[in-house]
Amino acid sequence: MMETDLRVLALIGYCLIASHSTAEQLSPQMIAMACRGCHISSSTQLMAVIEGQPKNLLINKLLDYKYGRINNTMMQRITLGYSDQELDALADYLSRQTLQP
Ligand code: HEC
């Protein structure tokens, strides 16, 4: 009985560790949801359009914001929350999205 309990606990522990390590890099789809509060995916928006822009333009902008080469407090705070790899994957993802009418 006791032994079974320990095995169950060990299994739960393993699952927690395994799920934690796979969650470290956020998916571009997930990150993009945080962008759409401001950059609404619609041609009627007033904010800059981020979907369907060339990937290298997007990644350069995002890294410029992150490292303060473009001065924008809001975008700097946001981009500082993600690794360069996550931003690269995000730029790649966004460049392949189409703008909703
Ligand atoms: C709190 C609002 C807000 C959120 C959330 C936000 N942005 Fe921005 N973003 C701005 C503002 C403000 C600017 C500068 C004004 C502009 O260019 O429209 C900007 C500018 C940009 C630009 C430059 C546009 C250009 O053509 O010069 C890009 C690219 C961009 N954001 C991408 C993103 C991405 C990707 C995310 C999600 C990780 C994001 N933004 C989240 C507010 C936001």
Boltz pocket constraint, residues with backbone or C-beta under 6 A from the ligand:
constraints:
  - pocket:
      binder: B
      contacts: [[A, 31], [A, 32], [A, 34], [A, 35], [A, 36], [A, 37], [A, 38], [A, 39], [A, 46], [A, 47], [A, 48], [A, 49], [A, 50], [A, 57], [A, 58], [A, 61], [A, 62], [A, 72], [A, 74], [A, 75], [A, 78], [A, 90]]
      max_distance: 6.0
